[in-house]
């Protein structure tokens, strides 16, 4: 598999940034927005998430009222172009310092 295909897969199937190799930070808050003049097969309300970097409200769903395979895809596409390698403060470590983590650290080579 070409390296770019692997990066694409990680980014759009798992939400892993190709620049930082870490998961994208989630939206800082959410809201439900009414859509005016929605067509027959479109959503009348859409969920939006606020970006920590650009401070914009980003639609987290398609306007079409259909099921999608990867629900987070709309957020990940925004994050890939906006976040670069920035993260929410406090979102620096994806390991939880708990008993299991400490046991693993003791047995690590």
C-alpha positions in Angstrom: 0.0 0.0 0.0 1.3 3.4 -0.9 2.1 5.6 2.2 -0.4 8.3 1.0 -3.1 5.7 0.8 -2.3 4.6 4.4 -2.4 8.2 5.6 -5.8 8.8 3.8 -7.2 5.6 5.4 -6.0 6.7 8.9 -7.4 10.2 8.5 -10.8 9.4 7.0 -11.5 6.1 8.6 -10.0 6.6 12.1 -9.6 10.3 12.6 -5.8 10.2 12.9 -4.0 13.3 11.6 -1.3 12.7 9.0 0.7 15.6 10.2 0.8 14.8 14.0 -0.1 11.1 13.9 -2.5 11.7 16.7 -6.3 11.7 16.9 -8.0 15.0 15.9 -9.4 17.0 18.8 -13.2 16.9 19.0 -15.4 20.0 18.7 -15.3 22.1 21.9 -19.2 22.3 22.0 -22.2 21.3 19.9 -25.5 22.9 18.9 -28.6 21.9 16.9 -29.5 24.3 14.1 -32.8 24.6 12.3 -32.6 24.5 8.5 -35.0 26.7 6.6 -36.6 25.4 3.4 -35.5 21.8 3.8 -36.5 19.6 0.8 -38.4 16.3 1.2 -35.4 14.0 1.9 -33.3 16.6 3.8 -32.8 17.2 7.5 -34.8 19.9 9.2 -32.2 20.2 11.9 -28.5 19.7 11.7 -25.8 19.2 14.4 -22.9 21.5 14.4 -19.6 21.5 16.3 -17.5 24.5 17.2 -13.8 24.4 16.2 -11.2 25.2 18.8 -8.9 26.8 16.2 -11.0 28.8 13.7 -14.0 29.3 16.2 -16.4 28.5 13.4 -19.5 26.2 13.6 -18.9 23.2 11.4 -21.8 21.0 10.2 -21.3 17.5 11.5 -24.0 15.9 9.3 -25.0 15.9 5.7 -28.1 17.9 4.8 -29.4 14.7 3.2 -31.3 12.5 5.7 -29.4 9.3 5.2 -27.2 7.0 7.2 -23.4 7.3 6.7 -20.7 4.8 7.3 -18.4 7.1 9.3 -20.4 9.7 11.2 -17.3 11.7 12.2 -16.1 12.2 8.6 -17.4 15.8 8.2 -15.5 16.8 11.4 -12.4 15.0 10.4 -12.4 16.7 6.9 -12.6 20.1 8.6 -9.9 19.2 11.2 -7.5 18.0 8.5 -7.6 21.3 6.7 -7.9 23.6 9.8 -6.2 22.1 12.8 -2.8 21.1 11.3 -1.1 19.8 14.4 -3.0 21.9 17.1 -5.0 20.3 19.8 -7.4 21.5 22.6 -5.4 22.4 25.7 -5.3 19.3 28.0 -5.8 17.0 25.0 -2.0 16.4 24.9 -1.8 12.8 26.0 -4.0 9.9 24.8 -2.8 7.6 27.6 -4.8 7.5 30.8 -2.5 7.3 33.8 -4.3 4.6 35.7 -3.4 1.2 37.3 -3.3 -0.6 34.0 -1.1 2.0 32.4 1.4 1.9 35.3 1.5 -2.0 35.2 2.3 -1.8 31.5 5.0 0.7 32.1 6.6 -1.6 34.7 6.8 -4.5 32.2 7.9 -2.4 29.2 11.5 -3.2 28.0 
